[in-house]
Amino acid sequence: MDGAMDTMTEVAQLVPKQGTRVAIVGGCGGIGRAVTAAAQKLGLRVCVLDLPQSIEANPPVADIAIPVDATDERAVQHAFQTVAEKCGGLDALINLPGFANRNLAVAELGLDEWDATIRGSLQSAFLCCRAGLPLLKQSPTGSIVNIASGQAVRPLAGFGPYSSAKAAVIALTKTLALEAAPVRANVVAPGAVNTAFFTGGTGRAQHASTFDLAAYSRTVPLGRPAEPIDVVGPILFLIGPGARFVNGQVLHVNGGGLMP
């Protein structure tokens, strides 16, 4: 019985502890809402940062909700000052923002669409990591999880800006793993996840999607796209003590559809 209790204690120590202060940027989206709900159930102190229109349309069930455009330098700085004031610090940062461009070949892309897609995924991650680092460095368990995509490794024709941005997110995260230690920095790279992402994401103008989710599912050994809950466990694992020696890594979550 004592051995069983010891095992239970060890398992409990693998997940984030109650009271862990977590900022979830993009917490109103499909994956963000699933992560927020799971974090709440674990007793974490959750602060959601998202676009004002996203918070209004999909109010998060979180301790704190802060409206912010994650591509705006001043707004991000102010948002993390608010995190510091209302949470008293920060133990983990989860960066979820990003959206795909319309399906267009590079030769047909306008600079505006390229820039907007890069800002949405890469600039937002940079600004939030930079603003969050001073707080994370004050925590004994400081951790960053940035969300990339399988397209960072295996691009799809027509999505050059998105693939480029997510590949750069991986490079940024690995750089942070070197520069920011002992704050850990890792990446979760999902395959296709069944959310509003494919029509532009939440808080943005919706557009017609040309992505064939059914055809994609036939290429996945597990026979389906991911659901938001499938991405939750890997994210929470990486911010928890079970991953305390995991740094600078990319965790692919795609049902076996991509095995780099």
N, C-alpha and C positions, 0 to 999 in steps of 0.2 A: 504493500500500500504506500509506504514511504517513497519507494521508487517511482510509483505512478504519480504521486504528488510532485516529486522533483521534476518529472517530465512535463507535467502541466505548467509548472512555474517557468520552465525553460521555454515552452511554447508561447506562453503569455508575454515573455520578454522579446519575442520576435516581431511583434506588431507595435505601432506607435503607442506610446503611453497616454493615458487619460491626461487631458490638459495640454497636450502638445499644441503649440500655436502655429496654425497653418494658414498661409495666404494662397488662395486658389484664384489665379488670374484666368478669366474666361469661365467662371464657375456657373454661369447661366446656360451654357450650351449642353449638348447631349451628354458628353463625357463628364463635363464639369458638374452637372447636377447629380450624376451617379456617384462621383467622387465625394461631393459635399455630403450627400445622404449617408454614405458609408462612414465618412469621418465623424459625422455627428453621432452615429450609433456607437462608435468606439470611444466617444467622450472627448474628442479633440475640440479645441477652440478654433472655430473656422471663420475666416474672414474672406468673403468673396469680393473680387474686384472685376467689374465688367462694364461694358458700355451702358450709359444711362438708359437707352431704349431697351436693352436686353434685361436690365434689372426691373424695369417697369413691366415689360411683357411677360417675363418669367421670374417673378420674385424668388430669390433663393431662400431655402430654409437654412439659414446660417446665423451665427452669433452677430455678425456685422456684415453689411453690404456697402461697398464704396463704389460709386460711379466713377469710371475713368476710361479715357481713350488711351489704350496701352501704347499707341504710337506717338503720343504727345509727351515730350520730355518733361515739361513743367508739371503737367497733370499727373504723371507717374511719380515724380518726386513728392508732390503734395499727398498723393494717395498713400505712399509708404510712410510718410510722416504721420498720417492718420492711423495707419496700422500700428505704429509704435505707440501712439498715444492711447489707443483704445484696447490694444492687446498687451501692452507692456513689453513688447519684444516680438521676436519671430524665430521659430525653430525650423520651419520648412516652407519652401516656396515651390508651388506647382504652376508651371506656365503652359496654358492650353490654347492661347489665341492663335488664329491662323485661318485662312480660307483659300480655296483653290481658285485659280483664274478660270475664265471661260476656256473651253477647249479650242485652242488656236495654236497653229504652228508658230515657232519663233519668228519666221519670216513675215508673219502676218500680225505680230503683236505691236501694239502701240506702247510708247514709253510709259504713259500714264498707268496702263494696266500692269505692266511689269513692276513699276515702282510701288503701286498699291499692294500688290501681292507680296513683295519683298518686305514692305513695312509691316504688313499684317502678321507675318510669321517671324521674321528675323529681327527687325528693329524693335518690335514689342518685347521679344525675349531678351535682347540686349538691355533695353531700358529697365525692364523689371528686375533682371539679375543685378544690374549695377546699383539700382536703388535699394534692393533688398539685402545686398551683401553686408553693409555695415551692421544691420540688425542680426543677420545670421551668424556673423563672426562673434557676436556676444553670447551665442547659445552654445552649450557643450555638444549639441547634436545637430548643428546647422546642416541643412541639406537642400539641394535644388534638384527638381525633376523637370526637365524640359521635354515637351512633346514634339517629336519629329514625325516621320512617316516612312513606310517602306519605300516610297517614291524617292527618298533621299539616296537610296542604294540602287533601286531599279526604276528609273524614270519611265513615265508613260508618255507617248507622243501626245502633244497638245497641252501638256502641263509643265512646260519648261520653267516658268517663274516659281511655281509652287515647289517643284522638285529641287530647284536651285536654293530656294530659301530654306527648305528643311535640311538639305545637305549642309548648309552653312550653320544651321542650329546645332547640328552634331559637332561641327568643328568648334563652334563657340563653347559648347558644353565641355568638350575635352580640354580646351584652353583653361576654362574655369577650374576644372579638376586639378590642373597643374598650379594655377596661380592663387586659388582661393582656399586651398587646404589649410586647416582641417575641415573647412566646409566641404562637403561632398557634392559632386555634380554629376548627374547621370541623365540618360535619355530613355524614354519609352517611345518606340516607333511602331505604331499600330499599322495594320493593313486597313482595308476599307471597313469603316464602322457605320452601322446602320443608323444614321442621324440626319439632321437637316443640313449637315455640312455640304452635301452634294448639290444643294440648291443655293449655296452662298453662305450658309451658317445662320445663326441667330443674330438679330440686331442689324442685319444688312438686307439690302434689296435682294429678293429671291430671283434666281434666273433658271432657265430651263437646263436640266442636267443631261449631258450626253453619256454619262457613265452608266454602263450596263451592269447593274449589281448582280443580276441572275447569271450572266456570263462569267463575271468575276468569281462568283461562288463555285462554279464548276471547276475552277483552277485550284481551289483550296482543298487540301486533303480532308479537312473536317467538314467540308460540304456546305459552308455558309459564310457570310460575312460576320465580323465581330459585332456584338451588341455592346453598348456602353459599359455594362457591368463587367465584361471580359477584360477591360482595360484598368478597372479599379484596383484589383489585387496587385498587379505589378507596380502601379504608382505608389500605393500605400506601403508595399514591401520596401521600395527604394528609399522612402523617407523614414523608415523604422529602424530599430536597433538590429533586426535580422540582416540588414544590409550595411552594417557599420563599416565593413571593409570593402565595400563595392564603390568604386570611384572611377569616373571617366568611361563608363560602359554604356552600350546601347542594347536595350532589351527589346527584341522584336516580338510583337504580339499579333500573329496573323494566321493562326491555325495551320501553319506549315506551308502556306502559300509562297513564302520567301524564306530561304535558309542561307543567308550570306556566310 
